[in-house]
Amino acid sequence: MRMLCNFWEATRGVATLKMDNLNLSYNQWIAGDVNNDTEVDLADAIIALRVLTGINIQDVYTEADVSGDDRIGLEEAIYALQTVVGMK
């Protein structure tokens, strides 16, 4: 029996596995990617700092949490900045 299997990652953190008539999907989040644009960059650090100061930001993805506290804050801002300069 021959099985056709394709695997690819789509944007917005969704990966899909297709095998003949079976489709499976799961969400894959990138640590530090606070805005969920599939990159950890300066925008993520800025958003994390805005959240930390109490500015209401829409579309903040808590799945990007790097410290395990299920919140976005200073740890995520530092992580994003370290990623931008190549320390992570």
N, C-alpha and C positions, 0 to 999 in steps of 0.2 A: 504494500500500500504506500503510495507516494503522498506526502503531505507538503502543501505549499505554505510556507511560513514567511510573513513579512513583519518586520518590526521597525517602527520609526517613532521619533519624538516630534510632536507637534508643538506649536507655540502655546503659551499660557500654561506650561507645566503638565500637559496631558500626554501620556504615552499610550499607544495602542498596539496591541498584539493581535494579528489576524491569522487564523489557521483555517483554511477552507471555509466552513460555515460557522466557525466559532470566533467571536470578537470579545476581547477582554480589554478594559481600560482602567487606568489608575492615574491619580494625580501625583506628579513628581514636583516637589518644591525645591527651590535652590536656597540654601541657607544664606541669609543676608539680602536676598532679592525682595526687598520690602514692597516694591511696586509691581512685582511679578511680570517684568518685561524680559525675563530669561537672562539678564545680566546683572551682576553686582557692580554698581558704579556710583559716582558721586551723587546722582539723583537719589539713590537709596539712603545714603548718609544724611542728606538734607531732609528727606521725609522722616527718617527716624528722629532727627533732632527736633523737627516740628512737632511730632507726636509727643516727644519728651517734654516740650514746653507747653503742651496743652492746646496747640493749634489743631482744630478739627480737620482732619485729612480723610478724604474718601478713598476707597480702594487700597487700604493698607492690608497686606497679607500677613497675618500673624504666624502663618506656617513658615515664614522666613526667619523665625526666632532662632538665634544662635546660642542662647544661654539656657534654654529649657524652661523658662518661666512663662511661656505662652503669651508674652507681651513684646511689643516693639519699643525700644528705648536706646539707652546709651551703648549697651553692648553691641547692638546691631549697627549703630552709627560708626563705632570704632572698627568693627569687623569690615564694614564697607570701605572705610578709608584705608585700612590695611590692605584690602584687596586691590584698590585703585593704585596704590604705590608699589604693589608687588610683594607685600609681606605675607600674604596668604595664598 
